[in-house]
Amino acid sequence: MEYLDARRLTGPNVLWNKSGVILDIACTAADADRLIPYCEKRIQQMLAAVGWGDESICHVRLAGGISIAFSAPLDALYAASEIFEWVWACCDAEFNDAEMPDFDNKALEICEAIANEVNPPLLALQAAAIAHGVSFLWDDDGVSVGHGSHSETWPFRELPDPDALNWSRYSDVPAAIVTGTNGKTTTVRIAKHLLQSAGRTVGLSCTDWVSVNDEIIDRDDWSGPGGARMVLRQDGIDVAILETARGGLLRRGLGVEQADVALITNIAEDHLGDFGSQNLQELLTIKWIVSHAVVDSGNLILNADDDLLVDQAGEFPGTIIWFSLTDTNAVVADHTSRGGLAFVYSDGDMVRLQGEDRTVICAAKDIPITLDAAAEHNIANALGAAALTEKLGLSVEEIARGLKTMSQDENPGRSNLFDLDGFKVLLDFAHNPDAMQALFAMARAIPAKRRVLCFSQAGDRTDEQIRELAQSAWSIGLELAIVSELADYARGREPGEVFGIIRDELIKAGAREEQIKHFQEECDSFDAALAWAQPGDLVVILDLGRNSDIRQKFIDKRSAHGADPA
């Protein structure tokens, strides 16, 4: 057995909707049988000693170990984490022959830590916000009530008397949460564009930045709780779109407790192998956390083409909206026959279905980011965004206008197609098997005399996954394959090891030696592909390193040539 982590849970999480702390232990199933009752006994012992006897304890068995949690006051979570450090020390002594820690001294230390950390004004402000029906957001730097222009933020240790506040000035803005394996960032970008095109002031947090309409507040990965708080505190927003990734959900929980709508794009292999997300079922459990925010009064939008989501939906007591790439989907047919709402792709059109009503939104080929309907995954993303923005107040006409003006320049790094010197360049940040398959399907659908692919794979993928990638890559009809080393993503592999597997599989698939090139840096691979390409060719660039310079290079060349996006 091995101690992995003890951390705070500040929002709805995989275990419950309470604040608290969690302990992760890697162990066998047999070890778990001994650890769970022992840990719970020790937790209860220390909780009683520090005066927290009414707190709750729970646990979950995972592939490769267990997570044990207990609830704790919001203003003493760091001290609560120290309890778990003591609990693990006890486990180490009980099962690994380490020295047993002193209980009395540790209890005194934790009581002192609690006394130093507690913040009664924080709890009083939280209770008042709940009583007045407005959101309460907090972190180590600031505490706020309400959203946007109707919010106010104070330093963590300089909080006001709730009774002295004019609560009528605080209110929330409509908010949407988007998660899933693939398509999250594109979906939130589409939703932001639709809302902004309809005259709304949109706050957006995503993997690339926090923004208010077209003004970028900060560039970074803001797809966790911190990004949600930042965007909801931005002055002037009247709607918020919050991309929510696996990491933040797993480590801290959900950034908001309530939302008007939540969307799960799909559940597919990505980041599997990390503790807590070692298989698809565990990944589903993490993504499903967003449903907590809409179970009482919101809407949950789900992909009806995803079997895992379909199965999980049976446990959701709230309102579900489905989207699908076909109007013959059995789940959609049953749902709409009972008056439910769905958005589907049918005979080339984006269609809204509800009961007997069938409303065509627009043709998929009229949406620029679908690349004349060749990018089927972006059709799915557009369907999800259409459902989401309707529930945030847009009409079908507003959705249609927005979809037809959503350009690839507003979705950088995702299925970007450029015309350059007579040939085309398809650029994408596809980094897991499903995303890569979608990119390859799109590449096959784009007419070309010859095709070249620049790609690689991270070292934490299995040999089988790397071989499957190489097979799929060659199947798009390549004339040339250019493989990058990606040293920063070796993740334990020896230099050249990933390339060796890819090269071997390409040869098995029919490639000749001279059709395979290898470079250390992605930028060198990209330059080689561009130098090789001739009019009528297609260059496919799988930008795993998220090299912002390569996209800018295409934009600069496009501007110099006076050309438009393809």
N, C-alpha and C positions, 0 to 999 in steps of 0.2 A: 504494500500500500504506500501511497505517496501523496504528500500535501501538495496541492496545486495552487490554490488561491483562496483568500478570504476577502470579501469586498462588500461594499454597500449596494443595496438595491433601492433606488430612489423613486421608481415608478412601477406601474403594472409590469409583471415579469412572467417567466415561465412557471412560477409556482403559485402566485396569487397577485392580488391587486394592492397589497400592503407595502409600506416601506419596511426595510429590515436589512439583514445582512445574510450572506450566503457563504458556505464553505464547500469547496470542490476537492474531492479526494479521488485519486486514481486507485482502483482496487479491483479485485476479482469479485464475482458474485458471492462466493463463499465468504470473503472478507466483509462484504457489505452486510451480510446477515449478522455479523458480530459488531460491526461498526455502528450501524444505525441505532440499536438500543443503547449502546454504550455512550455514543455522542449525545443522544437525547437526554440521558440521565445526567451527564456532566453539564449540559446546557441548563437544565432545570435547576441544578445545584447552584450555578453561578447567578442565574437570573434571580433566584430567591435571595441570594446574598446581597445583590445590589438593589433590591427593591422592585424588580420587574417581574414579579410572580404571575402577572396576568397576561404576559405575552404568549403568542402562539408559536408552535414549532411544526415544521413539515419537512418532507424530504422527497426526492425523486431519484429513482434508479436509472442510470444511463449506461450506454455502451461504454465499458471501460471504467466505471466508477459510480459515485453517488454525489449528489448535491444536497446539503442539509441547510435549512434556513430557519431563522426565527425573526419574528416581528420585533421592532424596537422603535422608540420615539424618534421622530424626524430630526430632532435637534441633538441626538447623541449617537449617530450611526458610526462615527469613528471609534468611539469607546466600545460600541457593540462589536465592532470588528476585532477588538482586542480580546473579547471573550472567546471568539473562535480561535485566535492564536493560542490561547490557553487550552481550549478543548483539544486542539490538535496535539499540543505537547503532552496532554494526558493520554491520547491515543498512541502516541509514539512510545510512551512509557509502558502502556498496557500491552501493546502488541509487538513492539520492536525493541524491547529491553532498554529503552532510554531512561533517564532519570525522571522521576515523577516531580512535576512542578509543585511549589508550595501554594496551597489553596488560599490560606488566610492573607498572605502578603499580596497575592494577585488580586483578590477581592478588594483589598484596600486601594491598590493601584487603579483598578477600574472605577471604583467609586470616585476617586479623585479626578480621573479622566472625564467621567460623566459630569461632575460638578464644574469643571473647566469648560466643558463643551455646551452645556444646556443653554437654551435661548428661549425663555418663556415668551417673549414678545413674538417670536417666530410662530409658535404654536397658536398664540392668540390671534395673530393676523390670519393664519390659515383657517382657523375656525370661523372667523368673521367672513372671510371670502366665501367659504362654503355656504354659510347662512345667507349671504346676499346673492348667491348664484353666479359668482364670477370666478374665473380661473385664478389659481394661485401657482406661481412658478418661483422656484428657488434654486440657487446654487451657492457655492462658497463665497461668491463675490456680491451677489445681489438677490433681492427678493422683490417680486412684482405681483400686482393684481391687475386683472383685465388684460386686454390685448391692444396693440397698436396705439392710436391716438387716445384711446379710452383706457390707457393703462398708466401705472406709475411704478417706478422702481426705486428702491432704497438700498443703501449698503446693508450687508448682512447683520451687522451689529448696531445699526442705527435705525431701528424700525419704529414706526409711529404707533400711537395709541389707536387701536381700531375704532374706538368710540368717537375719536376726534375727526375721522375721515368722512367726506361727503361721498357716500357709496353710490349715489345716483350718477356720478361722473364716470364710473368704471363699468365696462361691458366687454364682451368677447366678440371676436370676428369669426365668421364661418371658417372652419379649418378642415383640411383633408390630409390623410396619412396614406402614403404609398410605400409598399414593400413588395418583396418577391425576390426571385433569383435573378432573372433577366428582365430588362425593360423598365426598371424603376426610373432611372434618370431620364430616359426619353419620354416616359409617360408624364412625369412631373413637368418637363419642359413643354410638352404639348398642352397640358392643362393650364400652365401659366400663360402661354400664348393665347389660348382661347379666351381666358378670363380678361387678360389685358386688352385684347382686341375688342372686347365688349365694354371697355371703359372702366374696368375694375383696377384698383391699385393692389398688386399681388406681391406678397412676401413669399419668397421661395428659399428653402434650404435643401441642398442636395450634395452629392459626392464631390462637386466641383466648386461650389460657392454658396454664399448667402446673398440674396439680391432683393431689391424692391423694384418691381418692373424691370427696366433695363440697367439700373444702377447696381453694380456689384459692390456689396459692402465688404466682403472678405473672400479671398480665394483660398480654399482648402477643402478637405473632406468634412462637410458639415452635415452628414447624414445620421448623426446621433442625437441624443437629448440636448446637448449643448447648442446644436444648430436650430432645433425647434424653439428653444428659449430665445435665442438671438433674434430669430425672425419675428416671433410673436411680440417682441418688445420694440420693433421698428415703428417709428412714428408714421402715421398716414396710411398704413395698410388697411384694406377693408376685407381681405380674404388671405388665407395662408395655405400654402401647399408644402407639406413636410415629407421629404424622402426619408425613409427609415430603414437602415441597413441592419444586417445580422449582428454585427459587432456590438453596436450600442444596445440593441435589445437584449443581448446575452449578458453584457457586463453590467448595465445599469437599469435596464427596463425601458419602458416607453416614456418619451419626453413629456407627454400630455396625458391627462386622465380621461378627457372627453374630446370627441371630434364629431363633426357632422357626417363625415363619410370616410371610410377606409377601403383601400384597394390592395389586393394581393395579385400580382401579375402571374406568377407560376411558382412551382417548386421543382428545382432541378439541381443536379450535382454542381456544387461550388463550395469551396472551403470545407468540404467534408474531411474529417480526420481530426479537427480541433475538438477539444473536450466540450461536450454539450451539443455538438453538431457533427457526430461521427457517421450518421446515416440520414437518409431522406426523412424518416419519421421524426427524428430529433430536429432537423432543420424546419420541418413543417410546424412543430410545436413552437419554435422560436418565432417564426413569421406570424403565427396565429395570434400572438400577443396583441396585435393591432386591433383584433376584433373586440377586445375588452373595452376599447374607447367608444364603440358605437353600439354596443349590445342593447342599451336601454332606449336611446332616442335617435340613433343614426342609421346609416345604411352601409352594408358590407358588400363590396363589389368583388366578384370572384370569376376566375377563368373556368368556364364550363368544359374546356378541352383538357383540363388538368385533373387526372383521376384522384390524386391525393387531396386536392381541394374539394372535389365533389364528395368524396367520402367524409371528410371532416365537416362539411357544411351541415350534415345531419344533426350535429351537436349544437348548432348555433340557434338560439331562440329568437334572434332579432330579424330584421328585414334584409334580405339578400337580393342583389341585382347581379345577373349573369352576363358575361360577354363570351362570344364564340366566333371562330372563323367559319362556321357553317350554320345555316338556319335549320339543318336537319338534326342538330344535336339533341339527343333524347332528353337531357336535363333541361335544356331551354324549352323544348316543346311542352314538357309537363309543367314547367314553371309558368310559362305564359298562358297556358290553357286555364290556369287557376287565377289569372289576372296579374301575375307577376311581370316585372319589367326586365327586358333583356336587350342587348345591343349585339347585332350579328353582322357578318359579312355574307352577302347573298347576291349571286349573279353579278359580281363586280361592284355592288353598292354597299355602303354603310347603312344599316337599317335599324330603326328603333321598333321593338315589338312589345306590345302589352295587350293581353287579351286578344281581341279580334283586330285591334288597331295595328297597322303596319305603315310606318313613316320612313321614306327614304331620306337620309340626311344628305348624302352626296355620293358621287362615284369615287371609289378608292383611288383610281388613277388621277383624279383631280387633286389629291393630297400630295404635295411635292415630296415629302419624306418617304412616301411609299415607292418612289422611283418607278412611276407608271405601273403600280401594283405589283412590281417584282419583289419588293421587300415585304413579304407577308407578315413578318414579325412586327413591322411598324404599323401594319393594318390592325393587328391585335392591340398594339399600344394605343392607337388612335381610338379604337372601340372603348377601351378602358377609360381613356381620358374623356371621351364623350359622355359616358355614364357618370363619371365623377363630376364633371362641370355642370351637368344638368341638375344634379343634387346640390350644387352650389348656386343655382339660380339662373343658369343660362337657358335660353330657348333653343329649339332645334335649329332655327335660322341662324342664331348667333354661333352655335357650334359649327354649322356648315361653313359659315364665312371664315371662322378661325382656322378650321382644318385646311381649307383651300389656300390659306396664306401662310401656313407653317412651313418655312423654308429650312433647308438643311443647314444654313448658316446659324440658325437658332438652336441647332442640335449638334454642336461640334464633337467630332470623334465618333459619332454613331452613324454608320451607313452613309457616309459622305461620298458623293460621286462627283468627280471633277472631269471636265474636258480639258485636255492639255496637249497641245501640239498634235492634234489629230487622234490621239488615243485617250482612253478613259482610265481614271484612277479611282478605285473604290477603297476607301479608308474606314476602318472600324476598330474599336477597342473591344473586340470579342476575347474573352479570357477563360471561358469554361465550355464544356462540350456542347451544350445546347446552343449557346450563342454562336459558337464556331459553325455548327451545322446550319444555322440560319444564314450566316454570312456566305457559306459555300453554296447554299441553295440560291441565294441572290446572285452570286457570281455566275452560276450556271445559266441563270435566266437573262443575263445581259449579253446580247450578241457581241462576238469578238472574233477576229481572225486568229489571234493567239492569246494565251493567258499566262501570266506569271504571278506567282504568289510569294510574298515575303512573310515568313511566319517563324514561330518557334513554340516552345512550351516551357512552363515553369517546372522546376525539378521536383516539386512535391506531388506531381501527378504520377500514377503508376506506369510501369512499362507498357501495360496493356492499353491504358488511356492514350499514351503518347503514340503507340502504333496505330490505334484507331484514328487519331488525328491525321497521321500521315496518309493512311488509306483514303480517308474522306477528302483530304486535300487533293490527292492525285485524281480523284474521281471527277473533279470539276473540269477536267480536260486541260491540264497544264502542259505548256511547252517548256517551262522552266520553274524550278523551285529554289528559292533563296532562303536559307536558314540562318537565323541570328543566334549568337551564343547566349545572350541574356545572362551574363554573369551575376547580376544583382538578384536574379530569380533562381539561382542554382539550388538553393535550399537543401544542401547536403550532397548534391551530385558532384562528381568530378568534372573538371573542364572537358568539354567535348563529349560527355556521356550522353546528354540528351540528343545532340546532333547525331551521334552514332546510331541511336535507336531509330530516329527519323530517317536517316539515310538508308539504313538497312531495310526499313519497311517500304520506302519509296522504290528501291530497287526491286523488291518482291512484287510491287504493284505494277512494274513495267517501265520505270524510269531508267534512262541510261545515265552513266556516270557524268557525262558532260551536261546533263540536264539538272544537275544538283550543284548549287554553290553554297559556300559557307563563309560568313563574316562574323567577326567578334562583336561589332556594334550594329544596332538596328539601323542607324542613320546610313552606314555604309551599304547595308542591304538595300535600303530604299533608293539610294543614289544609283546602285548597280541596276536595279529594275527600271528606273526611269531612263537610264542611258541605253538599255536594251530595247525598250519599247519603240514600236513604229506605228504609223497611222493605222487605225483599225484594231489595235491591241487593247487588252484590258490588264491593268496592273492592280492586283489586289494586295493591300497592305494591312496586315494584322498587327496593329500597333500595341503590343502587349506592354511596352514600357511607357505608354502614354506620352510619347514624344511630341510636345506641343509645337516644336520647331517644324516638324514635317508638314503639319496642316497649314501653318503659316506660310510655308514655302509654296504650297499649291495656291493659296489665296493671293500671294504676291505675284506669282506667275500668271494667274488668271487675270489679275488687274493689269499687269503689263501687256497682256495680249488682248485686253478688252473683252475677255470671254466671260460667260456666265456659268454657274453650276450646271452640270449636266441635267 
